[in-house]
Amino acid sequence: MQFRNALVAATILALPLAANAQPITGLYVGGAAGVNIMQDENVAVGGGSGSLNSRVGPAVSLSLGYGLGNGLRAEVEGDWRHNNFSGASGAANGGGTEQKYGAMVNVLYDFVGLVPVVQPYVGVGVGYQWVKEDNLHIGAPGFAASAKNDAEGAFAYQAIIGASMPVAGVPGLSLTADYRFMGLTGDRTYEGRVNGKPANFKLDDNYNHAVMFGVRYAFGAAPAPAPVAAPSPAAVPASPVSRSYLVFFDWDKADLTDRARQIVSEAAANSTKVQYTRLEVNGYTDASGTPKYNQGLSVRRAQAVAAELVKDGVPRNAITIQGFGDTHPLVPTGAGVREPQNRRVEIIIK
C-alpha cells in the first residue's frame, strides 16, 4: 500500500515536468540502473546436484539505438549484473558471487499517443553473455567442493516491457522505467575440486528479472509544437468576395474521394462568380507521422486539389500552393493521434 501511494504521488508531482511523447527519429543513447533478481541456479558437482540460492544484486545497462520515426527502433545494449549466492539446497553451506556481462541487440516498439504523459514500449533481444563465477563453493559433512574463478559464455535472449516519460523543456530527453527478463541457453562448466580431487561444476537454468530506471536522449529531436487554439467564428472573414472550402482526406492518403471532387468542383464554379485575385490551396495533416513526413504529405494533398481545380477550369497561374504539415491542426491533439478533421486541404478564394 505504501509503495502504491508513493508511486501515485511521484506521478502527480512529475506531471508538470512531462511533455508530449514523440516517436524517435534518428540516433539516440540511453542508460539505466536497477536491481537484478536471479532465480536459484541448478548445479551438479561430484555426482550430486542441487540449487544455489541467490540474492538480489545491482544491474546497469548502456544502449545506442536508432528510431525509424514510426514507433519502431533498434539498439545495441551493453549490460552488467551481479548477484551473491547465500547457500545451497541440500548442503550445510554454499556461497560465491556471479557476474554477467555482455551485449544484446534489441528491437523495440513505442506506442505513441496510446496513453497521456507516458509512452509504453515493448521489445525483444538476443545476444551473448559471459558468466563469471568467483569463490563458488559448497560444503556438507564429508563433502567440500570449490570451483575455479573463471568466466564462461552463453547465448542469451530477453523480453522488455516499460514506459518512457518525455521531459518538458529538453527536447529528446526522456525518463525510462522497464522490466527485463533475460535467460541464458545451454549449460556452463567450470573446473573445480571435490575433497581435493579434480571435478567439474555444471550450472544451468540462468534466469534473471531486472527492474531498471534510467534516461534516454534522442539527438535532433525538435521541440513539440505549441497547442493551437481552435479558430473562433469571429475570426472568419465575412467579406462576400473571400470564401473557403475544406477538402478532407483518408489517413495517410493524398487521393481525392468522390466527395472531395464535388467540393473542389463547387469551389471552381463559385470562383467564376466573384472577382478574385488568387486561390490559396493550403494542405495539412494530423499528428500521426513524423514532422518531415507530414510536411511532404500536406504538399501532395495541396497539389492534388490544385490539379483538380485546373481540371475544373481554374487557371493554374491563379493558384498558390502551400503545405503546413501538422503545425496548424483544426482540432488540437497530442502527438501520434489520427484526427480526421486535421487531414485536410483548405481552398481560399480571395
N, C-alpha and C positions, 0 to 999 in steps of 0.2 A: 504493500500500500504506500509506504513512504517513497519507494523508488518511482512508482507511477505518478504520485503527486509532484515529485521533483522534476520528472520528465515533462509533465504538463506545464509547470511553472517556467522551465527553461524554454519551452516552445513559445509561450506567450511573450517572454522577455526578448526572444530573438526575432519576433515578427517585424519590429521597426527596422531591423538590420537586413531584412531579406529583400531581394529583388526578384523580378520575374525571371523564370528559368528560360534559357535559350539553348537550342541544340548546338553542340560543339562542332565547329568547323575549323579544321586545321590542327596544328600541333598543340599538345598540352602535356603538362607534367603534374605529378601528384606524389604525395607522401602520406603515410598513415602509421599509427602505432596503437597497440592494444594488448589483449591477452590471448593466449593460445591454450585451449583445453584439449589435451591429448587423451584419447581413450587408453585404458590399460592395454599394454602391449604383450602379446604372446611371446614366450621364449622357450627354447628347448636346448638343454645342455647336459652332457654326461648321462644320457639315457633317460633323463627326466624332463618334464615340461611344466609350465605354469604361466603366470602372467605378472608383469611388473606394474606396480601401482604408481601412477604419475600424479604430479601436482600441476596446478595452473602456473603458467610462466608467461614471459613477455613475447611480443611479436611485433615486427616492423616490416614495412614494405615501401619501395620506391617504384614509380612507374613512369614510362614515357609512351605517349599514345598519339593517335590521330583520329579526329572525328570527321565523318562524311557530311555532316550538316542535316541529316535526316533522322538522327537519333542513334544511328549505328556507329560504333567506334571500335578500334582495335588498339591494343597496348602490349608492351613488353614490361614485365614486372620482375624486380629482384626482391627476394623476401628472406627473412631470418626468424626462426622460432627457437625457444629454449625452454626445456622442461626438466625438472628433477624427478627422480624415482624415490619413493618413500618406503618401499618394501616390496615383497614378492609373495604371491599366494603360495601356500604350502611350504614356506621357508621361514626360519626364525628371523632372518633379516635379509635385506637387499637394498641396494641403492645405486647411485651414479647419476649422471646427467646426460641428456641428449640434446644436441643442436641440429637443426635442419636449416639449410640454406641452398638457394638455387635460383633458377629463372623460370618464369611461366609466360606463356603467350595467351592473352585473354581476348575474347570477343564479347562486347557488352552492348546492351541496347537501353537507351534512355527513353522513358515515357514522358515526352514533353507535353505540358498542359493537362496531364491527367488529374492532378490534384494541385491546389494552391500552395504557394510558399516553397514546397519541396518538389524534387524531381526524382521519382523512383527509378531504379535501374536493376537489371539482371544480367548475368554473364556466366560464361563457362571458360575454362582454361586448361591447357596441357603444358607440360614442361618436364624438367629434370631437377631432382633434389639430392643433395648429399646429406647423409645422416651420420653425424659424428658422435660416438659413444665415449664417455670419459668416466673412468673409475667404476665401470659396471661390475657389480659383484652380487653374489647370492650365497647365503650361509645357512646351514642347518646342522644338527648334531651329526658328526661324521662326514660332513659334506661342506667343502669350501670351493667356490668357483669364482673366477675373475676373468674379465675379458681385456684384451689389449686395447689401449686407446687408439682408435682408428676411425676412418670415415668410409662409408660405402654408399654408392649411388643407386638411385632407382627412378624410374619414370613416375610422374605424378599427374594428377588431374584435380580440378577443383570446380566448385559451383559458387556463385556470388549472388547475393541479393542485398540491396542497400538503397540509400537515398542521398541526394546532394541538396544543399541549400545555397543559392547564389547570395553573395554579399553585396548589399547596396553600396554604391559609390566606388566600387572597384570592379570594373567590367572584366569578366573572365575568371574571377576568384570565387570559389565555392567551398563550403564546408561539407565533409562527407562522413557518412557512418554506414558500415556494412558488416554483414556476417559472411564468413567464408568457410566452406567445408573443403578440406584437402585430404586426399588419400594417396598412398603410395602403392605401386604394383609390385608383386613378387616378394621373395624373401631376401634377407640380408644376413650374411655370415661373417662373424668376427672371430679371429683367433683368440684363444684363451687357455686356461688351465683349470683342471678339477683335481683337488687334492694333490697338487704338484705335478700332475701329468697333463700333456697337451690335450686340448679338447676345443671344440668349436661352439660358439654361441650362435644360435639361429633365431632370428627375430622376424616377425611378420605382423600383419594387421595394424598398420600405422595409420590411424585416422585422427584428424585434427579439426577442431572447431575454433575459429578465431573471430573475435569481435574487435573491429578496428574503427578508429576515429582519425580523421585527417583533413588535409586541404588539397585542392586541385586548382591549377591555374591554366586557362586556355589562352594561348597567345593570339593576338589580333582580334579579340572579341570587341565588338562595337557596343557603345552604350545603348541600353534599351530605350526605344523611343518613348517620349513622354506621352501619357494618355491624351487623346484629342477629344474634346467635348463634342457631343452631338450638335450638329448645326441647328441654330434657333430659327424658327419660322420667320422671325422678324428680319433675319439676315438675307433672306431670299429676295433678289431684286424684283420689284413689282412692275418694272417697265414692260410695256407690251412688245417692245422690239428685242427683248432679251428672254429667251426661253431655253429650258434644259430638258433633256431626256436621259433616262437611265436604262442601260442595257446590261442585263445580268448574265453570268456565265456559270457553267458547271465547274466543279472543283478541278483545278489543275488543267483547265481547258481554255483554248483561245478560239474555239469554233463557235459560230453563231447558231443558236437554236432557231426554230421557226418563229417563236415569239419574239426573239431578238431581231430578226429580219423585219418583222412587222413594225417594231418600234423605230428602227433605222429608216424604213420607208416612210413612216409618218413624219419623222424629223426632216427628211429630204423634201417631202412635199410641202411642209409648212415653211421651210426656208425660202421658198419661192413667193410666199405671201407677204414677207416683210423685207424691208431694205436692210440687208445685213452687210457687214464688212468682212466677217470671217466666221468659221465654225471651229470651235475648240473641241478636240476629241481627247479626253483625258482617261487613261487607264489606271486601274487599281487592282489589288489582290487582298486576300485575307492574310493572316499571320502564320499559316501552316508551313511555309517554306523558309529557306534562308533569305536574308535581305537581298543578296546578289541574284538569286534565282527569281525572287518575286519581282525585282525590278525588270528583268527581261520579260517575264510573263505579262506584266502590265503593259509593256510596249507592244508585245504581239497582239494583245487584245485590242489596243487602240488602233493598230494597223488594220486588223480585221474589220473593225467598224468603219474606218476611213475608206477602205476598199469597197465596202457595201454602199456607202454614201455616193462614191463616184459612179458605181454601177447604177444607182438610182438617179443620176443626173446632176449631182453637185460637182462643180469644177474642182479639180484637185488642188489648184493653187489657192483656193479659198479655205482650205482645211489645214489646221495646225495640229500636230500630234505630240502628246507628252505622256510619259509613264511615271507614276509616283510610287510603284511597288506597294508595300504595306504601311506607308508612312501617314496616310490620311484615311483611317477607317471611318466608314459611315456609322458603324456600331463598334465602339471601343471594346477590345478583348485583350486577354493575355496572350503571350507568345504561344504559337503552335495551335491556336484554335481555328477551326474551319467555320467561318461565318459566311453564309450565302450572300448577305447584303453587302459584304465588302468585296465580293468578286464581281466587279462592275466596270463599265465604261460610261462616262458622262459626256453627252453631246450638248454643248452650249452654243446657241445661235446668238451672235452679237452683231 
